[in-house]
Amino acid sequence: MMMLSTVDIARYVVLRGDAQKDPQKVVMVGRWATAAVSALAAAALAVLAFRTFGAAAGWAFGLLAVTNPLLFELAHYFKEDPWMMAGIACVCLALNAFSETPTRRWLHLLAAACAMAAAGKYIGFLLLPVGLWLVWKRSAPGERKGRLLPFLGTFAAVWLLFNLPFLRSPSLLFASLHEESTKLAGLTDGVSRNVPHGFYLIVQRMYGGWTLPVISLLWLGAAIRTPKKITAAEWLLAGTAVSQFVLYSFVPKTASRYHLPISLAFGFLAVAGLARVLAGVRERVWLWRGGLAAGAALVAAGVLFQVRSLQAIDEGLTLDDRARLIEWVRANLPADAVLAQDQAVYLPDVTRIERSNSPLLPQRIIAGKKESADLGSIADLRAQGVTHVAICGRTYLRYLDENKTDKNGSNQTPERVFYDTLLKKGRVVWSSELGQVTYLQPGLKLVDITGL
């Protein structure tokens, strides 16, 4: 709700008249806002590195953050994960400051940061106990109640500020929680989904590789040897990354954006590990200088591997396969063609023309279902006059996995039979590969079924 509430206000600030209710323009405002909080997340962690380890560490992490491919990609979307990441980063920064100087001002800022994380995404509530623990630990026994109550008050006030719609309709909160838990359990696609334990290892390989995770082992070694020297903010960032990796590796729903806190944590902990190793050899000048050069080379290697992925994403963000398909249909299919589609294909139809950047096609588009398989069998579609079916890899590929079954344990679900028949017996007249930026290259196919 932090994302939605902030953008709801921002649209009245930056837009005028009817533009304030134009869906596309509002979403564009939302994307700019997401870019801003992505920058906030990077800056907050860079300042944390500077405060903890010095200017060189701050600049090193800043460089790693702005070249982080996953942060770069997600900064382009109207999605909530960078907003929660900004909350996590602010909690880490406030935690560090409150640990050093436990004043009332930092207490309230820490509470506000915890509320930001919780309002950014529900899982952010897990940071609240950390804030409470630190306030308890850094307060004298006689002051604890007098500090915990203001902390909770500030947390509640800031969280409610971002979640005002829930005050008007509390049922929205429970409906939203139910929707999210259902998605995480993988119960929304008509098939049960296996737990993809290794999915986020693939995400890490795609978005920057293994250089930074390997370097971050230096921090792990320092944490094992001298745990008391590790700051609360470092423990929190590492703990958040590990807990989210474990949690999301054991739920069926997958998304590369869930990996963002882990990806940024690798960069920060890599810098922290190098800084702690260098601090340990500072009195040996020759060793310190050699270590400094080696550390700079390792950071440069991390940046290099990230930039390679970032370049691929940057190129992918300029290639819109949906727009290409729309133009191909407009130019190559007869006007009397009738198309059914998976909802995620987004051919412009009368039900969504107000949200589309493209004018209506001369061909008739049948819409209204998430999967074209829900419109009936291929024979049913032919009986309705459908000549072509447009399908989206992000939708149909899940049904072609033989390991995924329905509630009765059968892998021959109606959706699997539909898509399998469509691809084997239909004639694919246009297709595009599933790309790294799957929102723009979702793996589209247009299948001619007139011969079926």
Contacts in CASP RR format, 6 or more apart in sequence:
PFRMAT RR
TARGET T0000
AUTHOR 0000-0000-0000
METHOD contacts of the structure
MODEL  1
MMMLSTVDIARYVVLRGDAQKDPQKVVMVGRWATAAVSALAAAALAVLAF
RTFGAAAGWAFGLLAVTNPLLFELAHYFKEDPWMMAGIACVCLALNAFSE
TPTRRWLHLLAAACAMAAAGKYIGFLLLPVGLWLVWKRSAPGERKGRLLP
FLGTFAAVWLLFNLPFLRSPSLLFASLHEESTKLAGLTDGVSRNVPHGFY
LIVQRMYGGWTLPVISLLWLGAAIRTPKKITAAEWLLAGTAVSQFVLYSF
VPKTASRYHLPISLAFGFLAVAGLARVLAGVRERVWLWRGGLAAGAALVA
AGVLFQVRSLQAIDEGLTLDDRARLIEWVRANLPADAVLAQDQAVYLPDV
TRIERSNSPLLPQRIIAGKKESADLGSIADLRAQGVTHVAICGRTYLRYL
DENKTDKNGSNQTPERVFYDTLLKKGRVVWSSELGQVTYLQPGLKLVDIT
GL
1 119 0 8 1.000
1 120 0 8 1.000
1 162 0 8 1.000
1 163 0 8 1.000
1 165 0 8 1.000
1 166 0 8 1.000
2 80 0 8 1.000
2 83 0 8 1.000
2 116 0 8 1.000
2 119 0 8 1.000
2 120 0 8 1.000
2 162 0 8 1.000
3 30 0 8 1.000
3 33 0 8 1.000
3 34 0 8 1.000
3 78 0 8 1.000
3 79 0 8 1.000
3 80 0 8 1.000
3 83 0 8 1.000
3 120 0 8 1.000
4 165 0 8 1.000
5 119 0 8 1.000
5 161 0 8 1.000
5 162 0 8 1.000
5 163 0 8 1.000
5 164 0 8 1.000
5 165 0 8 1.000
6 33 0 8 1.000
6 162 0 8 1.000
7 26 0 8 1.000
7 29 0 8 1.000
7 30 0 8 1.000
7 33 0 8 1.000
7 78 0 8 1.000
10 29 0 8 1.000
10 30 0 8 1.000
10 33 0 8 1.000
11 20 0 8 1.000
11 25 0 8 1.000
11 26 0 8 1.000
11 29 0 8 1.000
12 20 0 8 1.000
14 29 0 8 1.000
15 22 0 8 1.000
15 25 0 8 1.000
15 26 0 8 1.000
15 29 0 8 1.000
19 25 0 8 1.000
20 26 0 8 1.000
23 354 0 8 1.000
23 355 0 8 1.000
24 355 0 8 1.000
24 357 0 8 1.000
27 78 0 8 1.000
30 78 0 8 1.000
31 76 0 8 1.000
31 77 0 8 1.000
31 78 0 8 1.000
34 74 0 8 1.000
34 75 0 8 1.000
34 76 0 8 1.000
34 77 0 8 1.000
34 78 0 8 1.000
34 79 0 8 1.000
34 82 0 8 1.000
34 83 0 8 1.000
35 75 0 8 1.000
35 76 0 8 1.000
37 82 0 8 1.000
37 83 0 8 1.000
37 85 0 8 1.000
37 86 0 8 1.000
38 71 0 8 1.000
38 74 0 8 1.000
38 75 0 8 1.000
38 82 0 8 1.000
38 85 0 8 1.000
38 86 0 8 1.000
39 75 0 8 1.000
40 86 0 8 1.000
40 89 0 8 1.000
40 90 0 8 1.000
41 65 0 8 1.000
41 71 0 8 1.000
41 82 0 8 1.000
41 85 0 8 1.000
41 86 0 8 1.000
41 87 0 8 1.000
41 88 0 8 1.000
41 89 0 8 1.000
41 264 0 8 1.000
42 62 0 8 1.000
42 65 0 8 1.000
42 66 0 8 1.000
42 68 0 8 1.000
42 71 0 8 1.000
42 89 0 8 1.000
42 264 0 8 1.000
44 86 0 8 1.000
44 89 0 8 1.000
44 90 0 8 1.000
44 92 0 8 1.000
44 93 0 8 1.000
45 61 0 8 1.000
45 62 0 8 1.000
45 65 0 8 1.000
45 89 0 8 1.000
45 92 0 8 1.000
45 93 0 8 1.000
45 237 0 8 1.000
45 264 0 8 1.000
45 268 0 8 1.000
46 58 0 8 1.000
46 59 0 8 1.000
46 61 0 8 1.000
46 62 0 8 1.000
46 65 0 8 1.000
47 58 0 8 1.000
47 93 0 8 1.000
48 89 0 8 1.000
48 92 0 8 1.000
48 93 0 8 1.000
48 96 0 8 1.000
48 233 0 8 1.000
48 268 0 8 1.000
49 57 0 8 1.000
49 58 0 8 1.000
49 60 0 8 1.000
49 61 0 8 1.000
49 62 0 8 1.000
49 268 0 8 1.000
49 271 0 8 1.000
49 272 0 8 1.000
49 275 0 8 1.000
50 57 0 8 1.000
50 58 0 8 1.000
51 93 0 8 1.000
51 96 0 8 1.000
51 97 0 8 1.000
52 96 0 8 1.000
52 231 0 8 1.000
52 233 0 8 1.000
52 234 0 8 1.000
52 272 0 8 1.000
52 275 0 8 1.000
53 271 0 8 1.000
53 272 0 8 1.000
53 275 0 8 1.000
53 276 0 8 1.000
53 279 0 8 1.000
54 275 0 8 1.000
56 275 0 8 1.000
57 271 0 8 1.000
57 272 0 8 1.000
57 274 0 8 1.000
57 275 0 8 1.000
58 271 0 8 1.000
60 271 0 8 1.000
60 274 0 8 1.000
60 299 0 8 1.000
61 267 0 8 1.000
61 268 0 8 1.000
61 271 0 8 1.000
63 299 0 8 1.000
63 303 0 8 1.000
64 212 0 8 1.000
64 267 0 8 1.000
64 270 0 8 1.000
64 271 0 8 1.000
64 299 0 8 1.000
64 302 0 8 1.000
64 303 0 8 1.000
64 306 0 8 1.000
65 71 0 8 1.000
65 264 0 8 1.000
65 267 0 8 1.000
66 72 0 8 1.000
67 303 0 8 1.000
67 306 0 8 1.000
67 307 0 8 1.000
67 310 0 8 1.000
68 207 0 8 1.000
68 263 0 8 1.000
68 264 0 8 1.000
68 267 0 8 1.000
68 306 0 8 1.000
68 310 0 8 1.000
69 207 0 8 1.000
69 208 0 8 1.000
69 306 0 8 1.000
69 309 0 8 1.000
69 310 0 8 1.000
69 312 0 8 1.000
69 313 0 8 1.000
70 203 0 8 1.000
70 207 0 8 1.000
70 256 0 8 1.000
70 257 0 8 1.000
70 259 0 8 1.000
70 260 0 8 1.000
70 263 0 8 1.000
71 82 0 8 1.000
71 85 0 8 1.000
71 260 0 8 1.000
71 263 0 8 1.000
71 264 0 8 1.000
72 310 0 8 1.000
72 313 0 8 1.000
72 314 0 8 1.000
73 207 0 8 1.000
73 313 0 8 1.000
73 317 0 8 1.000
73 437 0 8 1.000
74 81 0 8 1.000
74 82 0 8 1.000
74 257 0 8 1.000
74 260 0 8 1.000
75 82 0 8 1.000
76 317 0 8 1.000
77 257 0 8 1.000
77 439 0 8 1.000
79 257 0 8 1.000
80 120 0 8 1.000
80 121 0 8 1.000
81 121 0 8 1.000
81 257 0 8 1.000
81 258 0 8 1.000
81 260 0 8 1.000
82 260 0 8 1.000
83 120 0 8 1.000
83 121 0 8 1.000
84 117 0 8 1.000
84 120 0 8 1.000
84 121 0 8 1.000
84 123 0 8 1.000
84 124 0 8 1.000
84 261 0 8 1.000
85 260 0 8 1.000
85 261 0 8 1.000
85 264 0 8 1.000
86 116 0 8 1.000
87 113 0 8 1.000
87 116 0 8 1.000
87 117 0 8 1.000
87 120 0 8 1.000
87 124 0 8 1.000
88 117 0 8 1.000
88 124 0 8 1.000
88 127 0 8 1.000
88 237 0 8 1.000
88 240 0 8 1.000
88 261 0 8 1.000
89 264 0 8 1.000
90 113 0 8 1.000
90 116 0 8 1.000
90 117 0 8 1.000
91 110 0 8 1.000
91 113 0 8 1.000
91 114 0 8 1.000
91 116 0 8 1.000
91 117 0 8 1.000
91 127 0 8 1.000
91 130 0 8 1.000
91 131 0 8 1.000
91 236 0 8 1.000
92 233 0 8 1.000
92 236 0 8 1.000
92 237 0 8 1.000
93 113 0 8 1.000
93 233 0 8 1.000
94 106 0 8 1.000
94 109 0 8 1.000
94 110 0 8 1.000
94 112 0 8 1.000
94 113 0 8 1.000
95 110 0 8 1.000
95 130 0 8 1.000
95 131 0 8 1.000
95 134 0 8 1.000
95 232 0 8 1.000
95 233 0 8 1.000
95 236 0 8 1.000
96 231 0 8 1.000
96 232 0 8 1.000
96 233 0 8 1.000
97 106 0 8 1.000
97 109 0 8 1.000
97 110 0 8 1.000
98 106 0 8 1.000
98 107 0 8 1.000
98 109 0 8 1.000
98 110 0 8 1.000
98 134 0 8 1.000
98 135 0 8 1.000
98 138 0 8 1.000
99 134 0 8 1.000
99 138 0 8 1.000
99 231 0 8 1.000
99 232 0 8 1.000
99 233 0 8 1.000
102 135 0 8 1.000
102 138 0 8 1.000
102 139 0 8 1.000
104 150 0 8 1.000
107 135 0 8 1.000
107 147 0 8 1.000
107 150 0 8 1.000
107 151 0 8 1.000
107 154 0 8 1.000
108 150 0 8 1.000
108 151 0 8 1.000
108 154 0 8 1.000
110 131 0 8 1.000
110 134 0 8 1.000
110 135 0 8 1.000
110 151 0 8 1.000
111 131 0 8 1.000
111 150 0 8 1.000
111 151 0 8 1.000
111 152 0 8 1.000
111 153 0 8 1.000
111 154 0 8 1.000
111 155 0 8 1.000
111 158 0 8 1.000
112 154 0 8 1.000
112 155 0 8 1.000
112 158 0 8 1.000
114 127 0 8 1.000
114 128 0 8 1.000
114 130 0 8 1.000
114 131 0 8 1.000
114 155 0 8 1.000
115 154 0 8 1.000
115 155 0 8 1.000
115 156 0 8 1.000
115 157 0 8 1.000
115 158 0 8 1.000
115 159 0 8 1.000
115 162 0 8 1.000
116 158 0 8 1.000
116 162 0 8 1.000
117 124 0 8 1.000
117 125 0 8 1.000
117 127 0 8 1.000
118 124 0 8 1.000
118 125 0 8 1.000
118 127 0 8 1.000
118 128 0 8 1.000
118 155 0 8 1.000
118 159 0 8 1.000
119 158 0 8 1.000
119 159 0 8 1.000
119 162 0 8 1.000
119 163 0 8 1.000
120 162 0 8 1.000
122 177 0 8 1.000
122 180 0 8 1.000
123 244 0 8 1.000
123 247 0 8 1.000
126 240 0 8 1.000
126 243 0 8 1.000
127 236 0 8 1.000
127 240 0 8 1.000
128 155 0 8 1.000
130 232 0 8 1.000
130 236 0 8 1.000
131 151 0 8 1.000
132 148 0 8 1.000
132 151 0 8 1.000
132 152 0 8 1.000
134 232 0 8 1.000
135 144 0 8 1.000
135 147 0 8 1.000
135 148 0 8 1.000
135 151 0 8 1.000
136 144 0 8 1.000
136 148 0 8 1.000
139 147 0 8 1.000
139 148 0 8 1.000
160 167 0 8 1.000
163 173 0 8 1.000
165 172 0 8 1.000
166 172 0 8 1.000
166 173 0 8 1.000
182 188 0 8 1.000
183 253 0 8 1.000
184 251 0 8 1.000
184 252 0 8 1.000
184 253 0 8 1.000
185 251 0 8 1.000
185 252 0 8 1.000
185 253 0 8 1.000
186 192 0 8 1.000
186 193 0 8 1.000
186 251 0 8 1.000
186 252 0 8 1.000
186 253 0 8 1.000
189 398 0 8 1.000
189 399 0 8 1.000
190 406 0 8 1.000
190 413 0 8 1.000
190 415 0 8 1.000
191 398 0 8 1.000
191 399 0 8 1.000
191 404 0 8 1.000
191 405 0 8 1.000
191 406 0 8 1.000
191 413 0 8 1.000
191 415 0 8 1.000
191 416 0 8 1.000
192 252 0 8 1.000
192 404 0 8 1.000
192 405 0 8 1.000
192 406 0 8 1.000
192 407 0 8 1.000
192 409 0 8 1.000
193 252 0 8 1.000
193 253 0 8 1.000
193 398 0 8 1.000
193 404 0 8 1.000
194 252 0 8 1.000
194 401 0 8 1.000
194 403 0 8 1.000
194 404 0 8 1.000
195 249 0 8 1.000
195 250 0 8 1.000
195 251 0 8 1.000
195 252 0 8 1.000
196 249 0 8 1.000
196 252 0 8 1.000
196 254 0 8 1.000
197 249 0 8 1.000
197 250 0 8 1.000
198 249 0 8 1.000
199 249 0 8 1.000
199 254 0 8 1.000
200 245 0 8 1.000
200 248 0 8 1.000
200 249 0 8 1.000
200 254 0 8 1.000
200 258 0 8 1.000
200 259 0 8 1.000
200 262 0 8 1.000
203 256 0 8 1.000
203 259 0 8 1.000
204 210 0 8 1.000
204 213 0 8 1.000
204 259 0 8 1.000
204 262 0 8 1.000
204 263 0 8 1.000
204 266 0 8 1.000
206 256 0 8 1.000
206 309 0 8 1.000
206 436 0 8 1.000
207 256 0 8 1.000
207 259 0 8 1.000
207 263 0 8 1.000
207 306 0 8 1.000
207 309 0 8 1.000
208 263 0 8 1.000
208 302 0 8 1.000
208 305 0 8 1.000
208 306 0 8 1.000
208 308 0 8 1.000
208 309 0 8 1.000
209 305 0 8 1.000
209 306 0 8 1.000
209 309 0 8 1.000
211 298 0 8 1.000
211 301 0 8 1.000
211 302 0 8 1.000
211 305 0 8 1.000
212 266 0 8 1.000
212 267 0 8 1.000
212 270 0 8 1.000
212 302 0 8 1.000
212 305 0 8 1.000
212 306 0 8 1.000
213 266 0 8 1.000
213 270 0 8 1.000
215 267 0 8 1.000
215 270 0 8 1.000
215 273 0 8 1.000
215 274 0 8 1.000
215 298 0 8 1.000
215 302 0 8 1.000
216 265 0 8 1.000
216 266 0 8 1.000
216 267 0 8 1.000
216 269 0 8 1.000
216 270 0 8 1.000
216 272 0 8 1.000
216 273 0 8 1.000
218 270 0 8 1.000
218 273 0 8 1.000
218 274 0 8 1.000
218 276 0 8 1.000
218 277 0 8 1.000
219 234 0 8 1.000
219 238 0 8 1.000
219 269 0 8 1.000
219 270 0 8 1.000
219 272 0 8 1.000
219 273 0 8 1.000
219 276 0 8 1.000
220 269 0 8 1.000
222 229 0 8 1.000
222 230 0 8 1.000
222 272 0 8 1.000
222 273 0 8 1.000
222 276 0 8 1.000
222 277 0 8 1.000
223 230 0 8 1.000
223 234 0 8 1.000
223 235 0 8 1.000
223 238 0 8 1.000
229 276 0 8 1.000
234 269 0 8 1.000
234 272 0 8 1.000
237 265 0 8 1.000
237 268 0 8 1.000
237 269 0 8 1.000
238 265 0 8 1.000
238 269 0 8 1.000
240 261 0 8 1.000
240 265 0 8 1.000
241 261 0 8 1.000
241 262 0 8 1.000
241 265 0 8 1.000
241 266 0 8 1.000
241 269 0 8 1.000
244 258 0 8 1.000
244 261 0 8 1.000
244 262 0 8 1.000
245 259 0 8 1.000
245 262 0 8 1.000
248 254 0 8 1.000
248 258 0 8 1.000
248 259 0 8 1.000
270 298 0 8 1.000
270 299 0 8 1.000
270 302 0 8 1.000
271 299 0 8 1.000
274 295 0 8 1.000
274 298 0 8 1.000
274 299 0 8 1.000
277 291 0 8 1.000
278 288 0 8 1.000
278 291 0 8 1.000
278 292 0 8 1.000
278 295 0 8 1.000
281 287 0 8 1.000
281 288 0 8 1.000
281 291 0 8 1.000
282 288 0 8 1.000
312 436 0 8 1.000
313 436 0 8 1.000
313 437 0 8 1.000
316 435 0 8 1.000
316 436 0 8 1.000
316 437 0 8 1.000
316 440 0 8 1.000
316 441 0 8 1.000
317 437 0 8 1.000
317 440 0 8 1.000
319 437 0 8 1.000
319 440 0 8 1.000
319 441 0 8 1.000
320 440 0 8 1.000
321 432 0 8 1.000
321 440 0 8 1.000
321 441 0 8 1.000
321 442 0 8 1.000
321 443 0 8 1.000
321 444 0 8 1.000
322 345 0 8 1.000
322 346 0 8 1.000
322 347 0 8 1.000
322 440 0 8 1.000
322 442 0 8 1.000
322 444 0 8 1.000
323 358 0 8 1.000
324 432 0 8 1.000
325 345 0 8 1.000
325 347 0 8 1.000
325 390 0 8 1.000
325 430 0 8 1.000
325 432 0 8 1.000
325 444 0 8 1.000
325 446 0 8 1.000
326 347 0 8 1.000
326 348 0 8 1.000
326 358 0 8 1.000
326 361 0 8 1.000
328 430 0 8 1.000
328 446 0 8 1.000
329 337 0 8 1.000
329 339 0 8 1.000
329 347 0 8 1.000
329 361 0 8 1.000
329 363 0 8 1.000
329 430 0 8 1.000
329 446 0 8 1.000
330 361 0 8 1.000
330 362 0 8 1.000
332 429 0 8 1.000
332 430 0 8 1.000
333 339 0 8 1.000
333 363 0 8 1.000
333 387 0 8 1.000
333 388 0 8 1.000
334 363 0 8 1.000
335 362 0 8 1.000
335 363 0 8 1.000
336 363 0 8 1.000
337 363 0 8 1.000
337 364 0 8 1.000
337 387 0 8 1.000
337 388 0 8 1.000
338 363 0 8 1.000
338 364 0 8 1.000
338 366 0 8 1.000
338 384 0 8 1.000
338 385 0 8 1.000
338 386 0 8 1.000
338 387 0 8 1.000
338 388 0 8 1.000
339 347 0 8 1.000
339 363 0 8 1.000
339 364 0 8 1.000
339 365 0 8 1.000
339 366 0 8 1.000
339 386 0 8 1.000
339 387 0 8 1.000
339 388 0 8 1.000
339 389 0 8 1.000
339 390 0 8 1.000
339 446 0 8 1.000
340 366 0 8 1.000
340 372 0 8 1.000
340 375 0 8 1.000
340 381 0 8 1.000
340 386 0 8 1.000
340 388 0 8 1.000
340 389 0 8 1.000
340 390 0 8 1.000
341 347 0 8 1.000
341 365 0 8 1.000
341 366 0 8 1.000
341 367 0 8 1.000
341 372 0 8 1.000
341 389 0 8 1.000
341 390 0 8 1.000
341 391 0 8 1.000
342 370 0 8 1.000
342 371 0 8 1.000
342 372 0 8 1.000
342 390 0 8 1.000
342 391 0 8 1.000
342 392 0 8 1.000
342 393 0 8 1.000
342 395 0 8 1.000
342 396 0 8 1.000
343 367 0 8 1.000
343 368 0 8 1.000
343 369 0 8 1.000
343 370 0 8 1.000
343 371 0 8 1.000
343 395 0 8 1.000
344 370 0 8 1.000
344 392 0 8 1.000
344 394 0 8 1.000
344 395 0 8 1.000
344 442 0 8 1.000
345 390 0 8 1.000
345 391 0 8 1.000
345 392 0 8 1.000
345 444 0 8 1.000
346 352 0 8 1.000
346 356 0 8 1.000
347 361 0 8 1.000
347 365 0 8 1.000
347 367 0 8 1.000
347 390 0 8 1.000
348 356 0 8 1.000
348 358 0 8 1.000
348 359 0 8 1.000
348 360 0 8 1.000
348 361 0 8 1.000
348 365 0 8 1.000
349 360 0 8 1.000
349 365 0 8 1.000
349 366 0 8 1.000
349 367 0 8 1.000
350 360 0 8 1.000
350 365 0 8 1.000
350 367 0 8 1.000
351 367 0 8 1.000
351 368 0 8 1.000
352 367 0 8 1.000
353 359 0 8 1.000
353 360 0 8 1.000
366 375 0 8 1.000
366 384 0 8 1.000
366 386 0 8 1.000
369 375 0 8 1.000
370 395 0 8 1.000
371 395 0 8 1.000
371 396 0 8 1.000
371 415 0 8 1.000
371 418 0 8 1.000
372 381 0 8 1.000
372 389 0 8 1.000
372 390 0 8 1.000
372 391 0 8 1.000
372 418 0 8 1.000
373 396 0 8 1.000
373 399 0 8 1.000
373 414 0 8 1.000
373 415 0 8 1.000
373 418 0 8 1.000
373 419 0 8 1.000
375 381 0 8 1.000
375 384 0 8 1.000
376 418 0 8 1.000
377 418 0 8 1.000
378 389 0 8 1.000
378 418 0 8 1.000
378 421 0 8 1.000
378 422 0 8 1.000
378 449 0 8 1.000
378 452 0 8 1.000
379 452 0 8 1.000
381 389 0 8 1.000
381 449 0 8 1.000
382 449 0 8 1.000
382 452 0 8 1.000
386 449 0 8 1.000
387 448 0 8 1.000
387 449 0 8 1.000
387 450 0 8 1.000
388 429 0 8 1.000
388 446 0 8 1.000
388 447 0 8 1.000
388 448 0 8 1.000
388 449 0 8 1.000
388 450 0 8 1.000
389 422 0 8 1.000
389 446 0 8 1.000
389 447 0 8 1.000
389 449 0 8 1.000
390 444 0 8 1.000
390 445 0 8 1.000
390 446 0 8 1.000
390 447 0 8 1.000
391 419 0 8 1.000
391 422 0 8 1.000
391 444 0 8 1.000
391 445 0 8 1.000
391 447 0 8 1.000
392 442 0 8 1.000
392 443 0 8 1.000
392 444 0 8 1.000
393 434 0 8 1.000
393 442 0 8 1.000
393 443 0 8 1.000
393 444 0 8 1.000
393 445 0 8 1.000
394 434 0 8 1.000
394 438 0 8 1.000
394 442 0 8 1.000
394 443 0 8 1.000
396 415 0 8 1.000
396 419 0 8 1.000
397 434 0 8 1.000
398 404 0 8 1.000
399 413 0 8 1.000
399 415 0 8 1.000
399 416 0 8 1.000
399 419 0 8 1.000
400 416 0 8 1.000
400 419 0 8 1.000
400 420 0 8 1.000
402 411 0 8 1.000
403 411 0 8 1.000
404 411 0 8 1.000
405 411 0 8 1.000
405 413 0 8 1.000
406 413 0 8 1.000
422 447 0 8 1.000
422 449 0 8 1.000
423 445 0 8 1.000
423 447 0 8 1.000
425 452 0 8 1.000
426 447 0 8 1.000
426 448 0 8 1.000
426 449 0 8 1.000
426 451 0 8 1.000
426 452 0 8 1.000
427 447 0 8 1.000
427 448 0 8 1.000
427 449 0 8 1.000
427 451 0 8 1.000
428 445 0 8 1.000
428 446 0 8 1.000
428 447 0 8 1.000
428 448 0 8 1.000
429 446 0 8 1.000
429 447 0 8 1.000
429 448 0 8 1.000
430 444 0 8 1.000
430 445 0 8 1.000
430 446 0 8 1.000
431 443 0 8 1.000
431 444 0 8 1.000
431 445 0 8 1.000
431 446 0 8 1.000
432 441 0 8 1.000
432 443 0 8 1.000
432 444 0 8 1.000
432 445 0 8 1.000
433 441 0 8 1.000
433 443 0 8 1.000
434 441 0 8 1.000
434 442 0 8 1.000
434 443 0 8 1.000
435 441 0 8 1.000
435 442 0 8 1.000
435 443 0 8 1.000
END
